[in-house]
Amino acid sequence: MSIKSYFAIMNLMRNRGVFTAFLLMIAVSWMSGQITIASSSFPSAGDTIYYKTNNFPDKRILAAVGKQVVWDYSDLRSPFLSVVNFEKNNEVIAGVGGGTAMFEDGELQYIVNNNMKIVAASSDLIDSKVKTYTEYETLVPSSLKYGDEIFHTSVSEEIFNQKEIPSLLQDKLNKILLPLKITTKTITRGEVVASGTLLLPGITEEVLLTKMDVTENLECTYLDDEKWVPLSEEQKGFLDLDYIRSKTEFQFYSREGKLPLMIMEWKPAGGPKSIKYQTRGVGHGDIKRSSVGQEIVAFPNPTFGDTKFEFLNYKAGTYTLEIFAVYGAKLWSETYELRENDIISANFSFLRKGTYLYCIKDSNGAKLTTKRLVIITP
């Protein structure tokens, strides 16, 4: 081999090596910008997942497109904790047996098969009733990666006899033909629109963000001569139902999250309607939703001034918040018109450092709760 040929071969190998290294750098850079979710992260019997929900979050701007995005929601707070359990289903419920049952705060939510397809779910209309699926709904996608498009449909059915019709419709039963079947056809369209890092209280995870648009169409039929016949428009008017329902959700998935780390339901006019997010467990001061009836909690407490008072299982109405010194003098009072399970936000930075009492009354002036509120200085 001539010296010229030797150096030609060496130059070729060196150039190929540089090119290979360049490709590896690109691959590593590309892979660091996304994760892939696979069925290995499916929840299974024995798993327990903890969630908190902020039903009236402050308006936020959601950076929702691209790679290496950072979503900082580490300031989310809520005193109430939901517990999600997955258990092996050993019963036959609404004709469905086997699979895995998902409970939230002790109440059945779904029965899923091994592919995380929902085969039965709790009714949206009547407590303790279960609806079944003739076309299965997807609880958790079997795989996800950046740029994926999502599309699936499902069909659920629930049949009501006279005793199961809600009491508010009892006086109209003569105008509704029974048994009544409600069929819900659901269309879900979505896309993995971003990847990056999600910061939650005590949690930092690499995630994929999906934007999901869900539309539900309800059809009502009654049994006549062994055939299901659609209700007339007049008959449909006797049922207090939204026959077309739609919502948009942003769902954040991590590689080992089992279920979405965070679910943000989006208002049609913009901004989050609610934010449901995972926590690592039961923290100090957390209150399990299943362990209380009605509850009002101030948080943070102690506080620098900005304080929220969250209502659990309270109806919409007029409520009054009062602040007292410990010796009994009323220092401040304000009346609010609240929605169901609402939150009062107030700032008490005008108060000096110390311990106070807060009292909340209903529209009749009856005391609902009186507890301590501690003001601290930064």
TAPEQUI-V858535 format. One record per backbone hydrogen bond with DSSP energy under -0.5 kcal/mol. CO is the residue of the C=O (numbers start at 0). NH is the residue of the N-H. E is the energy in kcal/mol with one decimal. If there is no record, write none. Layout:
BEGIN
co=CO nh=NH e=E
co=CO nh=NH e=E
END
This chain:
BEGIN
co=1 nh=5 e=-2.4
co=2 nh=6 e=-2.3
co=3 nh=7 e=-1.7
co=4 nh=8 e=-2.3
co=5 nh=9 e=-2.3
co=6 nh=10 e=-2.4
co=7 nh=11 e=-2.0
co=8 nh=12 e=-2.5
co=9 nh=13 e=-2.5
co=10 nh=14 e=-2.6
co=11 nh=15 e=-2.5
co=12 nh=16 e=-2.3
co=13 nh=17 e=-2.3
co=14 nh=18 e=-2.5
co=15 nh=19 e=-2.8
co=16 nh=20 e=-2.5
co=17 nh=21 e=-2.3
co=18 nh=22 e=-2.3
co=19 nh=23 e=-2.4
co=20 nh=24 e=-2.3
co=21 nh=25 e=-2.0
co=22 nh=26 e=-2.6
co=23 nh=27 e=-2.7
co=24 nh=28 e=-2.3
co=25 nh=29 e=-2.8
co=26 nh=30 e=-2.9
co=27 nh=31 e=-2.0
co=28 nh=32 e=-0.5
co=29 nh=32 e=-1.1
co=30 nh=33 e=-1.5
co=32 nh=67 e=-0.7
co=36 nh=143 e=-2.1
co=37 nh=40 e=-2.0
co=38 nh=41 e=-2.0
co=43 nh=46 e=-2.3
co=46 nh=85 e=-2.2
co=48 nh=83 e=-3.2
co=49 nh=278 e=-2.0
co=50 nh=81 e=-3.3
co=51 nh=276 e=-2.9
co=52 nh=54 e=-0.7
co=53 nh=56 e=-0.6
co=53 nh=274 e=-2.1
co=59 nh=61 e=-0.5
co=60 nh=62 e=-0.7
co=61 nh=63 e=-0.9
co=65 nh=194 e=-2.0
co=68 nh=70 e=-0.5
co=68 nh=196 e=-2.8
co=69 nh=71 e=-0.6
co=70 nh=72 e=-0.9
co=70 nh=198 e=-3.0
co=72 nh=75 e=-1.6
co=72 nh=200 e=-0.5
co=78 nh=286 e=-3.0
co=80 nh=288 e=-2.8
co=81 nh=50 e=-2.5
co=81 nh=83 e=-0.5
co=82 nh=84 e=-0.5
co=82 nh=104 e=-2.8
co=83 nh=48 e=-2.8
co=84 nh=102 e=-2.9
co=85 nh=45 e=-3.5
co=86 nh=100 e=-3.5
co=87 nh=89 e=-0.9
co=90 nh=92 e=-0.7
co=90 nh=97 e=-0.5
co=91 nh=93 e=-0.5
co=92 nh=95 e=-2.0
co=94 nh=96 e=-0.5
co=95 nh=92 e=-3.1
co=98 nh=88 e=-2.3
co=99 nh=111 e=-2.9
co=100 nh=86 e=-2.7
co=100 nh=102 e=-0.5
co=101 nh=108 e=-3.2
co=101 nh=109 e=-1.4
co=102 nh=84 e=-2.6
co=103 nh=106 e=-1.6
co=106 nh=103 e=-2.6
co=108 nh=121 e=-2.1
co=109 nh=101 e=-3.0
co=110 nh=118 e=-2.8
co=110 nh=119 e=-1.4
co=111 nh=99 e=-2.7
co=112 nh=115 e=-1.8
co=115 nh=138 e=-2.7
co=115 nh=139 e=-0.9
co=116 nh=112 e=-2.0
co=116 nh=118 e=-0.5
co=117 nh=136 e=-1.4
co=118 nh=132 e=-2.0
co=119 nh=110 e=-2.5
co=120 nh=130 e=-3.3
co=125 nh=128 e=-1.5
co=128 nh=122 e=-3.3
co=130 nh=120 e=-2.5
co=131 nh=156 e=-3.0
co=134 nh=154 e=-2.0
co=136 nh=117 e=-3.7
co=136 nh=138 e=-0.6
co=141 nh=38 e=-0.6
co=143 nh=36 e=-2.6
co=144 nh=147 e=-2.2
co=147 nh=191 e=-2.8
co=149 nh=189 e=-2.8
co=151 nh=187 e=-2.7
co=153 nh=185 e=-2.7
co=154 nh=133 e=-2.1
co=154 nh=134 e=-1.6
co=155 nh=183 e=-2.4
co=156 nh=131 e=-2.0
co=157 nh=181 e=-2.7
co=159 nh=178 e=-0.6
co=159 nh=179 e=-2.5
co=160 nh=163 e=-1.1
co=160 nh=164 e=-0.8
co=161 nh=164 e=-0.8
co=165 nh=168 e=-2.3
co=166 nh=169 e=-1.7
co=168 nh=171 e=-2.0
co=169 nh=172 e=-1.3
co=171 nh=174 e=-2.1
co=172 nh=175 e=-1.2
co=178 nh=222 e=-1.3
co=179 nh=159 e=-3.3
co=180 nh=182 e=-0.6
co=180 nh=220 e=-2.4
co=181 nh=157 e=-1.4
co=181 nh=183 e=-0.5
co=182 nh=184 e=-0.6
co=182 nh=218 e=-2.5
co=183 nh=155 e=-2.3
co=183 nh=185 e=-0.6
co=184 nh=216 e=-2.4
co=185 nh=153 e=-1.9
co=186 nh=188 e=-0.5
co=186 nh=214 e=-2.3
co=187 nh=151 e=-2.0
co=188 nh=212 e=-3.5
co=189 nh=149 e=-3.3
co=190 nh=192 e=-1.1
co=190 nh=210 e=-2.3
co=191 nh=146 e=-1.7
co=192 nh=65 e=-1.9
co=193 nh=208 e=-3.1
co=194 nh=68 e=-2.2
co=195 nh=206 e=-2.9
co=196 nh=70 e=-3.0
co=196 nh=198 e=-0.5
co=197 nh=199 e=-0.6
co=197 nh=204 e=-2.1
co=198 nh=72 e=-2.7
co=199 nh=202 e=-2.2
co=202 nh=199 e=-3.0
co=204 nh=197 e=-3.0
co=205 nh=254 e=-0.6
co=206 nh=195 e=-2.1
co=207 nh=209 e=-0.5
co=207 nh=252 e=-2.8
co=208 nh=192 e=-1.6
co=208 nh=193 e=-1.3
co=209 nh=211 e=-0.6
co=209 nh=250 e=-2.5
co=210 nh=190 e=-1.3
co=211 nh=213 e=-0.6
co=211 nh=248 e=-2.8
co=212 nh=188 e=-2.5
co=213 nh=246 e=-2.2
co=214 nh=186 e=-2.6
co=215 nh=244 e=-2.5
co=216 nh=184 e=-2.7
co=218 nh=182 e=-2.9
co=219 nh=230 e=-2.2
co=220 nh=180 e=-3.0
co=221 nh=223 e=-0.6
co=221 nh=228 e=-3.2
co=223 nh=226 e=-1.1
co=226 nh=223 e=-3.5
co=226 nh=228 e=-0.6
co=228 nh=221 e=-2.5
co=231 nh=235 e=-2.6
co=232 nh=236 e=-1.3
co=233 nh=237 e=-0.5
co=234 nh=237 e=-1.3
co=235 nh=238 e=-1.4
co=238 nh=240 e=-2.1
co=240 nh=242 e=-0.8
co=242 nh=217 e=-2.8
co=244 nh=215 e=-3.6
co=246 nh=213 e=-2.9
co=247 nh=265 e=-3.1
co=248 nh=211 e=-3.4
co=248 nh=250 e=-0.5
co=249 nh=263 e=-2.9
co=250 nh=209 e=-2.8
co=250 nh=252 e=-0.6
co=251 nh=260 e=-2.5
co=251 nh=261 e=-1.0
co=252 nh=207 e=-2.5
co=253 nh=256 e=-0.9
co=256 nh=258 e=-3.4
co=260 nh=277 e=-2.6
co=261 nh=251 e=-2.8
co=262 nh=264 e=-0.6
co=262 nh=275 e=-2.7
co=263 nh=249 e=-2.5
co=264 nh=272 e=-3.8
co=264 nh=273 e=-1.2
co=265 nh=247 e=-0.6
co=266 nh=269 e=-1.4
co=270 nh=266 e=-3.1
co=273 nh=264 e=-1.8
co=274 nh=53 e=-3.0
co=275 nh=262 e=-2.9
co=276 nh=51 e=-2.7
co=278 nh=49 e=-0.7
co=280 nh=282 e=-0.7
co=282 nh=285 e=-1.9
co=285 nh=287 e=-0.5
co=286 nh=80 e=-2.9
co=287 nh=290 e=-1.6
co=288 nh=291 e=-0.9
co=294 nh=311 e=-2.8
co=296 nh=309 e=-2.6
co=298 nh=307 e=-2.8
co=302 nh=375 e=-2.6
co=304 nh=347 e=-2.0
co=306 nh=345 e=-2.7
co=307 nh=298 e=-2.6
co=307 nh=309 e=-0.6
co=308 nh=343 e=-2.2
co=309 nh=296 e=-1.9
co=311 nh=294 e=-1.6
co=313 nh=340 e=-2.3
co=316 nh=337 e=-3.0
co=318 nh=335 e=-3.3
co=319 nh=360 e=-2.4
co=320 nh=333 e=-2.1
co=321 nh=358 e=-2.6
co=322 nh=330 e=-3.1
co=322 nh=331 e=-1.4
co=323 nh=356 e=-2.5
co=324 nh=327 e=-2.2
co=328 nh=324 e=-2.6
co=331 nh=322 e=-2.7
co=333 nh=320 e=-2.9
co=335 nh=318 e=-2.6
co=335 nh=337 e=-0.7
co=337 nh=316 e=-1.9
co=338 nh=341 e=-1.1
co=341 nh=310 e=-2.4
co=342 nh=344 e=-0.5
co=343 nh=308 e=-2.6
co=345 nh=306 e=-3.2
co=347 nh=350 e=-2.0
co=353 nh=374 e=-3.0
co=354 nh=325 e=-0.6
co=355 nh=372 e=-2.5
co=356 nh=323 e=-3.1
co=357 nh=370 e=-2.1
co=358 nh=321 e=-2.9
co=359 nh=367 e=-3.4
co=359 nh=368 e=-1.2
co=360 nh=319 e=-2.3
co=361 nh=364 e=-1.8
co=365 nh=361 e=-2.1
co=368 nh=359 e=-2.1
co=370 nh=357 e=-3.1
co=372 nh=355 e=-2.9
co=372 nh=374 e=-0.5
co=373 nh=301 e=-0.5
co=373 nh=302 e=-2.5
co=374 nh=353 e=-2.0
END
